[in-house]
Amino acid sequence: MHYSYTRDAHGVLHERFGLSFEAIVPGQTFLHRPGITFTQQDNVTEALSTLNSAQVHYDESYAARTSWRRPLVVSTLTLQRLIGMTWKTFGLARRRIESMHDVRMTRPVFAGDTLVASTEVVEVACAGEARLRLRTAARNQHGEEVARADYTCLAWRSEEWPAALAPIGDPASESRFASHLETSGGWLENFGLAFEDLRDGETFEHALHRCVEPHEIASLARDALDWAARPPDQGAVPQSWLVGLATALTTLTLGRVSANLGWADVRFFRDARAGDSLRARSTIESTRESRSRPDEGIVQVHTALLDAHGERVLDFRRTLLVYHRHAGPPGERASAEPSPSQ
């Protein structure tokens, strides 16, 4: 069995997603979650930002006169999402893609389609540089295959991990922290902890970091309708967006949330500026059953947003509705419990 957390000497749990190269063997099949729904805005942005002049992607009047009858999603966007959805299993071992042997778009993709991916491990090569031969397929909401890719990745052996990938502490080897669940179709990626897996007093260091780019600050303020004049050299990130960022960075652990019920005691300690690399840390403060929603429980969590030096940018308390293990997340209720055989 493989685990998504390590525990350091202070008892802090560190998120760790992805299997080591040594844990991947030929014949395994991995079911990647979550999926993703395409929008027409995704399609237009991809076409225009890459200078794609094929108007079937963004000119609805033209597309209506083609055999597709509506805009066709750019195939390279489908490819990006196809590979991107595999990161929770292969993101730790994969150094880079060395070659794509065969990529096929087997059915059209349109705005509104939801794709999920699965990957078969075809070959594991240990001689010389470590390599993984993978075959990833995407299916739409009707179960129809829409794309597949056969490709080879250069891989990190565990002893070759850069310092940033090295584990902190020892594996938190409890079934609630299993990285995958065994199902009839393969190893299903486990996404988020269920209500009964969250324990009062436990602290989580979240894995994902977010660096704020200079060009983002003006657009973030503009898109939020926050048009208050600021000196051009101030360059502060809108504070309401930071609340959203801190919340979002917790979702690998708090991914079975039914609803966010609100924030309290939101405190800002300093401005965040362009170039800041931000991360989050959360402590479970309390859990209790919901009196009106038997499939969910109520969790209060304290989250801090930190910069690269560990200095606090903001913190808050948040109250959540979280699914019980038997009830969620929706769409995966038939998944089996983790098997000790992996």
N, C-alpha and C positions, 0 to 999 in steps of 0.2 A: 504494500500500500504506500502511496506517496501523499505528501502533505503540503498544504499551502501556507504554512506558517513555521517559523522557528521561534524559540523562546530563549531570550538572553538571561544572563546571570541575575538580572533584576526582576525577572518574570514578565517582561514586556514581550508581546507577541509581534513579530515582524512579518508582514505579508510577503509571500514569496510564490510567484506564479510561474509555471513552466516546469517541464520535466528535464532532468539532467540527460545528457547524451547517453550515459550508461544505462538509463532506465528505459530506453526506446529500443524495441526489437521488431524485426520484420513480422508482418502479419497482424500487428495491432491496428485497430480502427478506432479513431477518436471522433466524437461528436462534439462540435464546437458550439458554444453558447456565449453570449446571446446572438441572435440573428440581427438583421438590419433591414429596414424598409427604405426603399428608394423614393425620392420625391422628384418632381420635375425641376425644382430649383437645383437639386444636386446635379441633375443632368445638364441643365443650362450652364451652371458654374464650371463644371468639368470641361464642357465643349468650348466655352469662350476663353477660359484661362489657358487652355492648351492650343488655342488658335485653330480649333477643329472647324473647318468650313463646311462640313457635311450637314446641310440644314435639316435633315430628317431628325436631328436630335433636339433642335430648339425652335424651329419654325412650325407651329402647329398647323397653319394653313397648308403649307407644303406637305407635311407628314400625312394630313388627312387624305391627300390624293395619291399616296403610295399604297402598296399592298398591305402595309402595317396598319394603316388608318389612324395612327397616332404616333407621337414622338417615340423613337426607339432609344433606350438608354445606351450611352456610349459604352462600347465593349471594354475599353480600357478602365473605365470606372468599375465595371463588374469585376474585372481582374484584380484591381486594387483591393476591393472589398473581400474577394475570395481569399486572397493571401492574408489580408489583415485579420480576418476572423479566426485565424489559427494561432494567434499569439499566446493565448493562455496555456496552450500545451507546448508549443515549440519555441516560444520567445526566449527562453533561457538557453537552450542548446544552439539555436540557429545563429550562426555568425553572419552569414549573408547568403543570398541565392547565387549559386555559381552558374547555373544554366536552366532554362526552361525548354524541355525537350518537345513538349506538345501542349498547346493551349487551344481549347475548342469552346466556342459558343454554341451550345446545342439547341437552345430555344431562345426566343426573344425575351428581353426584360423591359418592362414598362414601369412608369411611375406608379407607385402604389404596391408594387410587388415586394414581398418580404423574403429574403434569402437566408438560409442557414447552411453551414458548411460541415463537411466531414472529411477526414483524411485517413487514407490507408498508408501504412509504412511499408514501402516496397523493398527497400534494401538499406542496410546499415553497414558502412565500410569503415573499418578501423585502421587499415594499413596506411601509413603516411598521414596525410591530413584526414581528420574525421569528416565523414560525409553522411548525409541522409538523403535517400531517394524517396520522395513523397508523391502521392497522388491525391489531390484535393478536389472535391466536387461541391457545387452549390445547388441546392434545390429550392424551388419557390414554395409559396404557401399551399400549393396543390400537390406537393410532393414530386413535381416534375424537375428533372435535372436540367439546369439552364447553362451550366458552364463546368469545365473541368480543366485541371492543369497537372501535368506530370513534370516534376522539376527536381533538381538536386541542390542541396544546401551544404555549404561548408559549416562545420559544427564546432562548438567549444567542447573539449573534454573538461571534466571537472577541475583537473589540475591546471588548466589553461585559463580559467575564468579571470577576467580583469577584476581589480579590487572592488569595483562597484557591483559586481555580480556575486561576490563571495558571500556565503550565508553568515548571518550574525546569530551565534548561539547554536543550539541543537534542534533537530526537528521536533515540532510539537506533535508527537505521535499519538493523537487521539482521533477516534473515528469521526468526530464532528469536524475535524480539520482536513479530512480527506480531499485531495485535489480532484478526484474523479469518482464517479459512481458507476458500478458495473451494471449494464443493461443488456438486453438481448441483441441490440444493434451495435454495441461497442462500448467504449469507455466515455461516458458523458461528463463533460466538464462541470464541476460543481461551482455554482456562482452565488456567493454570499452565504452567510450563516443564518440558520433558522432561529426563531425566537428562543427555543429551549437550548440552543447552543451558545447563547450570549450570557455571560456570567457577570454578576455585579462585581465591580472593582477591576476587571481585566482591562488592560491598556493595549491598544493596537497602533503600531507604526505602519502607516499606509505606504504602499510600494510606489505609487505613481507620483511623479513630480511634474510641475508645470512651470515653464519659463515664460515670462511675459515679454513679448516682443515689442519694440518701440512703436511700430506701425499699428499695433492693436489698440493702444490706449485711446486715441481719438475716436476710432470706430466703435469701441465699446461704449464710450460715453454718448456718442451720437445715436447709436441704435437703442439705447435705453431712454432716449429723450432727455438726457442730462446735458443740457446745453449751457450750463452756467459757465461764464467766462473764467478762465484760469490763465495765469501767466504762462507763456509758452515754454518756459524752462522748468515749470513745476513737474509736469509729466507723471502725475499720480494716477494710479489705477482706480477707477470708480469703486467706492467701498461696497456698494450693493453687489457688484459683480464678484468681489472677493468672498462675500458670504456664500454665493453660489459655487465658487471654485472650491472653497473649503468643504462644502457639503458634498460636491461631486467626487472629490478625491477619496471619500470614505466608502464609496459604493462597491468596491471589490469585497469588502467585509460586510457592509450593510446593503447587500444587493437584493435581499428578499423583502424589501420594504413595500408595504401596501400603500402607505401614504405618509407624507411629512406633515405633522400636525402643527409645527411652528417652532420658532426660535425664541430664546429668552437670554437676557444678560449678555447681549452682543457688545463686545468691547474691542475698540481699535487702538492698538498701541503705537503704530506708526504707519505712514504711507507705504504702499508697495509701488515700486517703480520699474521702468523698463530694465530688463536684464536680471531681475530677481528670479531665482529658482525657488519655488514654493512647494511645500509638502505639508501633510496633515498628520496629526496624532489624535486618537480618540480613546476616551475611557468610558466604559459602561457604568453609569451611576446607579441605575435601578431598572428592574423589570417587574412587570405585573401582568396578570391575565386581563384581557378586555372583558368587561361584563356584558357588552352588547354584540361582540363579534367573536364567536367561538373559534374561528380559524386563525385568529390573530392575537398578538399580545402587544403591550405598550412598553416601549423602551425609552429611557432618558439617557442621553449620551452627551458628554462634554468633549468638544472638538477644539483643537488649537491649530491655527495656520502658522507655519514656521518658515523662516528663510533659510538659505544655505548655511548660515552660521548658527542655526538653532534658536535665533531670536524670534520672539513672538510678534506676529503681525496683527492677529486678532484671535479671539476665542469666543465661544458661545455654548449654551446648552440647547439641545434640540430634543423634541419629543416625536417618536415615530410609532407607526403601526407596522409590525413585522409578522410575516406569515409563520405559522407553525410548520414543522417539517412535513407533517402529513398533508398539508393544505397548499403548499406552494413551492416554488413559484408556479403560477398558472401555466399549463401546457406541459409541465414535467411531473405531474402528480403521480404518474404510473412508474416513475423511476424507482429502481430498487435502492435499498440501503447499501452503503459502501461494503464491498466484499473484501475480506482479509486475504484473498488469493492473489491480488495484483502484485 
